[in-house]
Amino acid sequence: MRQSLRDRAVSVCDAKISPKGEGVGPSFYAFFKNKNDEPELLMEAATWWIECHQLDHFVKATKIREMIIAGL
């Protein structure tokens, strides 16, 4: 996953955790606006989430943040 997407994902996870607590579980769609204006980047996130790591649709934001920071 490219660095700009990693940075965005960590930022979104932090923003979700802050008001809702560590139990919040976003999907990879949370990294994008409700528009399909970045289809290539969306597919990159989906590939990382589904194919590379076989994650469920909703995963705790803390786990996603930790995986990304660890370089997975």
Buried (B, 14 or more C-beta within 10 A) or exposed (E): BEEEBBEBBBEBBEBBBEEEEEEBBBBBEBBBEEEEEBEEBBEBBBEBBEEEEEBEEEBBBBBBBEBBEEEE
